[in-house]
């Protein structure tokens, strides 16, 4: 099997059309594991702004899945100084703290 392509280096954040396809795929997936596997796959080859990650969070029904997705995407976020904004994507205090801790 061919080796996977390396991540794009110094490329801009994920394109709007690709982000929309990712959002649709996440929404269509029935199980949390499938949703997060999709995020993992796309994260290997793309970078994201905090605003883009925020937009993805509406595709997840549960806070624990949102925290897991943010954790996966954290190393690929191009503007981590804005990471605090993602705490608003979750409901519960413990989840907000977990998200904030990713950006400390």
Secondary structure, DSSP 4 states (H G I P E B T S, - for coil): -PPPPPPPSSPPSPPHHHHHHHHHHHHH--SHHHHHHHHHHHHTT--B-HHHHHHHHTT-SSHHHHHHHHHHHGGGBS-GGGGGGGGGG--SHHHHHHHHHTT-
